[in-house]
């Protein structure tokens, strides 16, 4: 079940994906695009998936957790 924190974090990641990749993965990329992670038939979904064009192209899977 998505919580308020999840929605806020998704919005922040989608607002500047390049900055998140630099901070979390120390990867300075030219471009990054959020991918659709709405899996309406499955209760679990990723917080964020970012597609980075290559070469080599790759996908960053970001799961934010708090206590």
N, CA, C and O atoms as a DFTB+ gen file, in Angstrom:
268 C
 N C O
     1  1       0.840      -1.169       0.000
     2  2       0.000       0.000       0.000
     3  2       0.892       1.242       0.000
     4  3       1.779       1.376       0.844
     5  1       0.657       2.131      -0.934
     6  2       1.455       3.349      -1.040
     7  2       1.134       4.302       0.103
     8  3      -0.022       4.458       0.496
     9  1       2.149       4.919       0.615
    10  2       2.018       5.895       1.696
    11  2       2.331       7.285       1.157
    12  3       2.855       7.418       0.051
    13  1       2.015       8.320       1.930
    14  2       2.279       9.694       1.527
    15  2       3.756       9.895       1.228
    16  3       4.108      10.573       0.263
    17  1       4.626       9.308       2.053
    18  2       6.060       9.438       1.848
    19  2       6.469       8.890       0.490
    20  3       7.304       9.486      -0.189
    21  1       5.892       7.762       0.082
    22  2       6.206       7.160      -1.216
    23  2       5.853       8.107      -2.363
    24  3       6.651       8.302      -3.280
    25  1       4.666       8.687      -2.310
    26  2       4.225       9.580      -3.381
    27  2       5.104      10.822      -3.459
    28  3       5.447      11.273      -4.552
    29  1       5.467      11.372      -2.319
    30  2       6.328      12.559      -2.293
    31  2       7.695      12.249      -2.874
    32  3       8.228      13.022      -3.670
    33  1       8.260      11.124      -2.480
    34  2       9.581      10.738      -2.974
    35  2       9.540      10.496      -4.476
    36  3      10.452      10.916      -5.187
    37  1       8.500       9.827      -4.976
    38  2       8.370       9.599      -6.417
    39  2       8.340      10.926      -7.166
    40  3       8.991      11.070      -8.200
    41  1       7.588      11.896      -6.649
    42  2       7.512      13.208      -7.289
    43  2       8.875      13.891      -7.314
    44  3       9.245      14.497      -8.320
    45  1       9.621      13.800      -6.223
    46  2      10.949      14.411      -6.169
    47  2      11.911      13.748      -7.154
    48  3      12.676      14.434      -7.833
    49  1      11.876      12.427      -7.231
    50  2      12.760      11.702      -8.153
    51  2      12.416      12.063      -9.594
    52  3      13.312      12.292     -10.407
    53  1      11.130      12.115      -9.914
    54  2      10.718      12.428     -11.278
    55  2      11.007      13.879     -11.647
    56  3      11.153      14.188     -12.830
    57  1      11.092      14.771     -10.671
    58  2      11.346      16.182     -10.966
    59  2      12.786      16.429     -11.425
    60  3      13.026      17.352     -12.204
    61  1      13.741      15.629     -10.964
    62  2      15.141      15.791     -11.369
    63  2      15.874      14.453     -11.273
    64  3      16.680      14.254     -10.364
    65  1      15.602      13.536     -12.201
    66  2      16.206      12.202     -12.113
    67  2      17.730      12.210     -12.214
    68  3      18.386      11.379     -11.586
    69  1      18.303      13.123     -12.983
    70  2      19.766      13.176     -13.112
    71  2      20.427      13.457     -11.768
    72  3      21.450      12.852     -11.446
    73  1      19.862      14.358     -10.986
    74  2      20.431      14.688      -9.680
    75  2      20.379      13.487      -8.742
    76  3      21.324      13.252      -7.989
    77  1      19.297      12.730      -8.775
    78  2      19.182      11.541      -7.918
    79  2      20.208      10.488      -8.309
    80  3      20.786       9.839      -7.437
    81  1      20.443      10.307      -9.606
    82  2      21.451       9.342     -10.044
    83  2      22.845       9.766      -9.601
    84  3      23.671       8.924      -9.249
    85  1      23.104      11.067      -9.618
    86  2      24.407      11.558      -9.184
    87  2      24.605      11.333      -7.687
    88  3      25.678      10.906      -7.263
    89  1      23.588      11.614      -6.890
    90  2      23.704      11.468      -5.435
    91  2      23.729      10.001      -5.011
    92  3      24.570       9.607      -4.203
    93  1      22.829       9.200      -5.538
    94  2      22.702       7.812      -5.087
    95  2      23.726       6.862      -5.693
    96  3      24.209       5.953      -5.018
    97  1      24.059       7.069      -6.966
    98  2      24.922       6.115      -7.667
    99  2      26.242       6.723      -8.123
   100  3      27.068       6.037      -8.726
   101  1      26.443       7.992      -7.841
   102  2      27.639       8.713      -8.285
   103  2      27.835       8.580      -9.792
   104  3      28.954       8.407     -10.274
   105  1      26.729       8.664     -10.523
   106  2      26.739       8.569     -11.978
   107  2      26.236       9.892     -12.555
   108  3      25.070      10.242     -12.376
   109  1      27.105      10.624     -13.244
   110  2      26.714      11.862     -13.908
   111  2      26.342      11.508     -15.340
   112  3      27.217      11.268     -16.172
   113  1      25.049      11.475     -15.629
   114  2      24.561      11.048     -16.940
   115  2      24.028      12.241     -17.714
   116  3      23.653      13.255     -17.126
   117  1      23.995      12.115     -19.038
   118  2      23.473      13.186     -19.883
   119  2      21.968      13.325     -19.753
   120  3      21.436      14.434     -19.718
   121  1      21.288      12.193     -19.682
   122  2      19.827      12.224     -19.561
   123  2      19.333      10.983     -18.837
   124  3      19.985       9.939     -18.826
   125  1      18.170      11.129     -18.236
   126  2      17.498      10.017     -17.560
   127  2      16.007      10.301     -17.601
   128  3      15.579      11.443     -17.433
   129  1      15.231       9.276     -17.822
   130  2      13.786       9.443     -17.922
   131  2      13.076       8.482     -16.980
   132  3      13.400       7.296     -16.939
   133  1      12.103       8.993     -16.221
   134  2      11.317       8.100     -15.363
   135  2      10.514       7.125     -16.216
   136  3      10.016       7.479     -17.285
   137  1      10.396       5.901     -15.732
   138  2       9.603       4.889     -16.410
   139  2       8.293       4.702     -15.654
   140  3       8.221       4.962     -14.453
   141  1       7.271       4.256     -16.350
   142  2       5.979       3.996     -15.718
   143  2       6.097       2.768     -14.823
   144  3       6.401       1.676     -15.303
   145  1       5.856       2.942     -13.524
   146  2       5.943       1.823     -12.589
   147  2       4.584       1.507     -11.973
   148  3       4.505       0.830     -10.948
   149  1       3.523       1.993     -12.592
   150  2       2.179       1.735     -12.081
   151  2       1.749       0.339     -12.485
   152  3       1.351       0.100     -13.625
   153  1       1.833      -0.576     -11.538
   154  2       1.435      -1.961     -11.774
   155  2       0.101      -2.181     -11.056
   156  3       0.062      -2.742      -9.962
   157  1      -0.972      -1.741     -11.673
   158  2      -2.267      -1.718     -11.005
   159  2      -2.772      -3.101     -10.600
   160  3      -3.625      -3.205      -9.718
   161  1      -2.265      -4.157     -11.220
   162  2      -2.729      -5.493     -10.860
   163  2      -1.864      -6.131      -9.778
   164  3      -2.172      -7.224      -9.304
   165  1      -0.794      -5.462      -9.388
   166  2       0.121      -5.984      -8.381
   167  2       0.204      -4.974      -7.251
   168  3       0.316      -3.774      -7.502
   169  1       0.152      -5.445      -6.002
   170  2       0.180      -4.515      -4.878
   171  2       1.549      -3.894      -4.666
   172  3       1.640      -2.760      -4.197
   173  1       2.605      -4.601      -4.996
   174  2       3.955      -4.050      -4.825
   175  2       4.394      -3.364      -6.105
   176  3       4.200      -3.894      -7.199
   177  1       4.976      -2.205      -5.970
   178  2       5.533      -1.529      -7.122
   179  2       6.796      -0.807      -6.705
   180  3       6.988      -0.510      -5.526
   181  1       7.644      -0.526      -7.654
   182  2       8.893       0.167      -7.362
   183  2       8.614       1.623      -7.054
   184  3       7.674       2.210      -7.590
   185  1       9.438       2.212      -6.184
   186  2       9.314       3.641      -5.939
   187  2       9.655       4.418      -7.204
   188  3       8.953       5.363      -7.564
   189  1      10.731       4.021      -7.877
   190  2      11.109       4.704      -9.110
   191  2      12.007       3.832      -9.963
   192  3      12.879       3.125      -9.458
   193  1      11.778       3.894     -11.268
   194  2      12.655       3.283     -12.252
   195  2      13.063       4.397     -13.200
   196  3      12.215       5.103     -13.745
   197  1      14.368       4.549     -13.394
   198  2      14.878       5.570     -14.289
   199  2      15.632       4.898     -15.421
   200  3      16.542       4.102     -15.190
   201  1      15.244       5.227     -16.653
   202  2      15.917       4.660     -17.815
   203  2      17.004       5.628     -18.267
   204  3      16.747       6.813     -18.482
   205  1      18.223       5.107     -18.410
   206  2      19.367       5.911     -18.818
   207  2      19.854       5.377     -20.163
   208  3      20.247       4.215     -20.262
   209  1      19.830       6.230     -21.213
   210  2      20.299       5.764     -22.513
   211  2      21.807       5.553     -22.512
   212  3      22.529       6.200     -21.753
   213  1      22.276       4.661     -23.351
   214  2      23.683       4.272     -23.356
   215  2      24.489       4.985     -24.399
   216  3      24.103       6.057     -24.863
   217  1      25.597       4.411     -24.772
   218  2      25.981       3.055     -24.418
   219  2      26.755       3.001     -23.106
   220  3      27.491       3.945     -22.821
   221  1      26.640       2.006     -22.329
   222  2      25.545       1.041     -22.367
   223  2      24.317       1.637     -21.689
   224  3      24.442       2.385     -20.720
   225  1      23.157       1.313     -22.186
   226  2      21.935       1.788     -21.538
   227  2      21.679       0.954     -20.284
   228  3      22.052      -0.217     -20.219
   229  1      21.046       1.565     -19.302
   230  2      20.777       0.854     -18.053
   231  2      19.552       1.438     -17.375
   232  3      19.064       2.504     -17.753
   233  1      19.061       0.727     -16.368
   234  2      17.887       1.143     -15.602
   235  2      18.265       1.192     -14.134
   236  3      18.854       0.252     -13.600
   237  1      17.921       2.294     -13.487
   238  2      18.147       2.429     -12.037
   239  2      16.833       2.158     -11.329
   240  3      15.807       2.758     -11.650
   241  1      16.871       1.262     -10.376
   242  2      15.701       0.904      -9.555
   243  2      15.915       1.512      -8.192
   244  3      16.847       1.128      -7.485
   245  1      15.072       2.454      -7.804
   246  2      15.239       3.159      -6.530
   247  2      14.081       2.807      -5.605
   248  3      12.916       3.007      -5.950
   249  1      14.407       2.284      -4.438
   250  2      13.438       1.986      -3.379
   251  2      13.823       2.799      -2.157
   252  3      14.887       2.580      -1.579
   253  1      12.983       3.725      -1.758
   254  2      13.263       4.571      -0.610
   255  2      12.570       3.966       0.593
   256  3      11.398       3.597       0.523
   257  1      13.305       3.863       1.716
   258  2      12.748       3.294       2.937
   259  2      12.995       4.250       4.096
   260  3      14.007       4.950       4.137
   261  1      12.069       4.266       5.020
   262  2      12.234       5.092       6.215
   263  2      11.657       4.342       7.411
   264  3      10.871       3.408       7.257
   265  1      12.063       4.769       8.599
   266  2      11.526       4.164       9.813
   267  2      11.069       5.257      10.755
   268  3      10.580       4.967      11.846
